[in-house]
Amino acid sequence: MQNLRVLHKSSLGYIMHCPCCNGFYLGYGVIGLKMTKEEILSFTHELERRLNQWKGRIDPLEKSFFFSTPTEEAKIILCYKEMDQWYQMLANGLLLLEVEQVMEDDEHI
Protein backbone atom coordinates (compact mmCIF):
# COMPACT_ATOMS: atom_id res chain seq x y z
CA MET A 1 0.00 0.00 0.00
CA GLN A 2 3.00 2.33 -0.11
CA ASN A 3 2.42 3.28 -3.74
CA LEU A 4 -1.21 4.43 -3.52
CA ARG A 5 -2.14 6.74 -6.37
CA VAL A 6 -4.77 9.36 -5.61
CA LEU A 7 -7.27 9.33 -8.47
CA HIS A 8 -9.68 11.79 -6.90
CA LYS A 9 -9.75 13.79 -3.69
CA SER A 10 -12.21 16.43 -2.55
CA SER A 11 -13.89 17.63 0.62
CA LEU A 12 -16.46 14.85 0.08
CA GLY A 13 -14.14 11.90 -0.32
CA TYR A 14 -11.37 10.17 -2.23
CA ILE A 15 -10.56 7.30 -4.52
CA MET A 16 -7.08 5.76 -4.50
CA HIS A 17 -5.57 2.90 -6.50
CA CYS A 18 -2.87 0.50 -5.38
CA PRO A 19 -0.96 -0.76 -8.43
CA CYS A 20 0.64 -3.54 -6.36
CA CYS A 21 -2.62 -5.32 -5.50
CA ASN A 22 -4.79 -3.48 -8.07
CA GLY A 23 -7.18 -2.60 -5.25
CA PHE A 24 -9.23 0.57 -5.03
CA TYR A 25 -9.78 2.45 -1.78
CA LEU A 26 -12.83 4.68 -1.54
CA GLY A 27 -13.71 7.11 1.18
CA TYR A 28 -16.89 9.15 1.47
CA GLY A 29 -18.02 10.73 4.71
CA VAL A 30 -17.60 8.06 7.36
CA ILE A 31 -17.55 5.20 4.83
CA GLY A 32 -14.33 3.50 3.75
CA LEU A 33 -14.29 0.61 1.26
CA LYS A 34 -11.76 -1.51 -0.58
CA MET A 35 -12.97 -2.78 -3.95
CA THR A 36 -11.63 -4.66 -6.94
CA LYS A 37 -11.73 -3.00 -10.35
CA GLU A 38 -14.73 -5.15 -11.31
CA GLU A 39 -16.59 -4.14 -8.14
CA ILE A 40 -15.89 -0.45 -8.62
CA LEU A 41 -16.98 -0.57 -12.27
CA SER A 42 -20.15 -2.43 -11.33
CA PHE A 43 -20.92 0.04 -8.53
CA THR A 44 -20.32 3.01 -10.85
CA HIS A 45 -22.67 1.55 -13.50
CA GLU A 46 -25.34 0.87 -10.87
CA LEU A 47 -25.09 4.44 -9.57
CA GLU A 48 -25.43 5.79 -13.12
CA ARG A 49 -28.43 3.54 -13.81
CA ARG A 50 -30.26 4.62 -10.67
CA LEU A 51 -29.42 8.31 -11.19
CA ASN A 52 -30.93 8.17 -14.68
CA GLN A 53 -33.95 6.18 -13.50
CA TRP A 54 -34.85 8.47 -10.59
CA LYS A 55 -33.77 11.92 -11.86
CA GLY A 56 -36.43 14.47 -10.91
CA ARG A 57 -38.71 11.78 -9.46
CA ILE A 58 -37.64 11.79 -5.81
CA ASP A 59 -36.63 14.16 -3.02
CA PRO A 60 -32.84 14.49 -3.55
CA LEU A 61 -32.20 14.37 0.22
CA GLU A 62 -34.38 11.35 1.08
CA LYS A 63 -32.31 8.28 2.03
CA SER A 64 -33.94 5.85 -0.39
CA PHE A 65 -31.20 3.87 -2.10
CA PHE A 66 -29.59 0.73 -0.65
CA PHE A 67 -26.35 -0.68 -2.05
CA SER A 68 -24.48 -3.85 -1.22
CA THR A 69 -20.80 -3.65 -0.37
CA PRO A 70 -17.99 -6.19 -0.78
CA THR A 71 -18.73 -7.08 2.87
CA GLU A 72 -22.07 -8.88 2.78
CA GLU A 73 -23.12 -7.64 6.21
CA ALA A 74 -22.62 -3.95 5.37
CA LYS A 75 -24.95 -1.89 3.20
CA ILE A 76 -24.74 1.72 2.08
CA ILE A 77 -27.85 3.88 2.26
CA LEU A 78 -27.72 7.03 0.13
CA CYS A 79 -29.97 9.83 -0.99
CA TYR A 80 -30.07 10.93 -4.64
CA LYS A 81 -27.67 13.82 -3.99
CA GLU A 82 -25.13 11.49 -2.33
CA MET A 83 -25.46 8.99 -5.19
CA ASP A 84 -24.60 11.77 -7.62
CA GLN A 85 -21.59 12.79 -5.52
CA TRP A 86 -20.34 9.18 -5.37
CA TYR A 87 -20.88 8.80 -9.11
CA GLN A 88 -18.98 12.00 -9.98
CA MET A 89 -16.09 10.98 -7.71
CA LEU A 90 -15.88 7.46 -9.17
CA ALA A 91 -16.32 8.55 -12.80
CA ASN A 92 -13.57 11.18 -12.43
CA GLY A 93 -11.22 8.75 -10.71
CA LEU A 94 -11.79 5.97 -13.25
CA LEU A 95 -11.30 8.42 -16.13
CA LEU A 96 -7.96 9.54 -14.69
CA LEU A 97 -6.90 5.89 -14.27
CA GLU A 98 -7.82 5.15 -17.88
CA VAL A 99 -5.85 8.18 -19.13
CA GLU A 100 -2.82 7.14 -17.08
CA GLN A 101 -2.99 3.60 -18.47
CA VAL A 102 -3.20 4.87 -22.07
CA MET A 103 -0.20 7.14 -21.48
CA GLU A 104 1.71 4.23 -19.94
CA ASP A 105 0.88 2.02 -22.93
CA ASP A 106 2.04 4.76 -25.33
CA GLU A 107 5.40 4.93 -23.53
CA HIS A 108 5.97 1.22 -24.28
CA ILE A 109 5.41 1.60 -28.03
Kinemage of the C-alpha trace (Angstrom):
@kinemage 1
@onewidth
@group {chain A} dominant
@subgroup {mainchain}
@vectorlist {calphas} color= white
{ca met a 1} P 0.000 0.000 0.000
{ca gln a 2} L 2.999 2.332 -0.107
{ca asn a 3} L 2.417 3.279 -3.744
{ca leu a 4} L -1.210 4.430 -3.517
{ca arg a 5} L -2.136 6.739 -6.365
{ca val a 6} L -4.766 9.361 -5.610
{ca leu a 7} L -7.267 9.328 -8.468
{ca his a 8} L -9.677 11.794 -6.904
{ca lys a 9} L -9.751 13.791 -3.692
{ca ser a 10} L -12.214 16.429 -2.554
{ca ser a 11} L -13.887 17.628 0.619
{ca leu a 12} L -16.463 14.854 0.077
{ca gly a 13} L -14.136 11.895 -0.321
{ca tyr a 14} L -11.371 10.172 -2.227
{ca ile a 15} L -10.560 7.297 -4.521
{ca met a 16} L -7.085 5.758 -4.503
{ca his a 17} L -5.574 2.902 -6.497
{ca cys a 18} L -2.866 0.503 -5.382
{ca pro a 19} L -0.962 -0.761 -8.433
{ca cys a 20} L 0.644 -3.543 -6.361
{ca cys a 21} L -2.617 -5.317 -5.497
{ca asn a 22} L -4.790 -3.483 -8.074
{ca gly a 23} L -7.177 -2.596 -5.250
{ca phe a 24} L -9.229 0.569 -5.028
{ca tyr a 25} L -9.779 2.446 -1.784
{ca leu a 26} L -12.833 4.677 -1.545
{ca gly a 27} L -13.714 7.106 1.182
{ca tyr a 28} L -16.891 9.146 1.468
{ca gly a 29} L -18.024 10.729 4.706
{ca val a 30} L -17.595 8.060 7.365
{ca ile a 31} L -17.554 5.199 4.832
{ca gly a 32} L -14.333 3.498 3.753
{ca leu a 33} L -14.290 0.615 1.265
{ca lys a 34} L -11.755 -1.507 -0.583
{ca met a 35} L -12.971 -2.784 -3.951
{ca thr a 36} L -11.634 -4.656 -6.938
{ca lys a 37} L -11.727 -3.005 -10.351
{ca glu a 38} L -14.726 -5.154 -11.314
{ca glu a 39} L -16.586 -4.141 -8.141
{ca ile a 40} L -15.888 -0.454 -8.620
{ca leu a 41} L -16.985 -0.572 -12.274
{ca ser a 42} L -20.154 -2.428 -11.334
{ca phe a 43} L -20.921 0.041 -8.528
{ca thr a 44} L -20.324 3.010 -10.854
{ca his a 45} L -22.670 1.555 -13.500
{ca glu a 46} L -25.336 0.866 -10.873
{ca leu a 47} L -25.090 4.440 -9.570
{ca glu a 48} L -25.433 5.789 -13.117
{ca arg a 49} L -28.434 3.545 -13.812
{ca arg a 50} L -30.263 4.625 -10.668
{ca leu a 51} L -29.424 8.305 -11.186
{ca asn a 52} L -30.932 8.166 -14.676
{ca gln a 53} L -33.955 6.178 -13.502
{ca trp a 54} L -34.854 8.472 -10.590
{ca lys a 55} L -33.766 11.916 -11.855
{ca gly a 56} L -36.431 14.468 -10.908
{ca arg a 57} L -38.710 11.778 -9.457
{ca ile a 58} L -37.636 11.785 -5.806
{ca asp a 59} L -36.625 14.158 -3.025
{ca pro a 60} L -32.844 14.488 -3.548
{ca leu a 61} L -32.198 14.369 0.215
{ca glu a 62} L -34.376 11.353 1.081
{ca lys a 63} L -32.312 8.281 2.034
{ca ser a 64} L -33.945 5.854 -0.388
{ca phe a 65} L -31.198 3.866 -2.099
{ca phe a 66} L -29.585 0.733 -0.650
{ca phe a 67} L -26.348 -0.676 -2.049
{ca ser a 68} L -24.481 -3.851 -1.218
{ca thr a 69} L -20.800 -3.646 -0.371
{ca pro a 70} L -17.994 -6.186 -0.780
{ca thr a 71} L -18.733 -7.077 2.870
{ca glu a 72} L -22.075 -8.875 2.777
{ca glu a 73} L -23.118 -7.643 6.211
{ca ala a 74} L -22.619 -3.946 5.372
{ca lys a 75} L -24.948 -1.895 3.196
{ca ile a 76} L -24.737 1.721 2.076
{ca ile a 77} L -27.851 3.882 2.255
{ca leu a 78} L -27.718 7.026 0.126
{ca cys a 79} L -29.967 9.831 -0.991
{ca tyr a 80} L -30.067 10.926 -4.641
{ca lys a 81} L -27.665 13.821 -3.993
{ca glu a 82} L -25.132 11.491 -2.330
{ca met a 83} L -25.458 8.989 -5.187
{ca asp a 84} L -24.600 11.772 -7.623
{ca gln a 85} L -21.587 12.793 -5.519
{ca trp a 86} L -20.336 9.179 -5.371
{ca tyr a 87} L -20.884 8.796 -9.114
{ca gln a 88} L -18.975 11.997 -9.976
{ca met a 89} L -16.094 10.976 -7.711
{ca leu a 90} L -15.881 7.456 -9.170
{ca ala a 91} L -16.323 8.549 -12.795
{ca asn a 92} L -13.572 11.179 -12.433
{ca gly a 93} L -11.221 8.748 -10.714
{ca leu a 94} L -11.786 5.971 -13.253
{ca leu a 95} L -11.299 8.416 -16.128
{ca leu a 96} L -7.962 9.537 -14.691
{ca leu a 97} L -6.904 5.893 -14.266
{ca glu a 98} L -7.820 5.154 -17.881
{ca val a 99} L -5.851 8.184 -19.133
{ca glu a 100} L -2.816 7.144 -17.084
{ca gln a 101} L -2.988 3.600 -18.469
{ca val a 102} L -3.198 4.872 -22.071
{ca met a 103} L -0.204 7.143 -21.478
{ca glu a 104} L 1.713 4.228 -19.941
{ca asp a 105} L 0.879 2.022 -22.932
{ca asp a 106} L 2.044 4.758 -25.330
{ca glu a 107} L 5.405 4.930 -23.526
{ca his a 108} L 5.973 1.223 -24.283
{ca ile a 109} L 5.406 1.598 -28.031
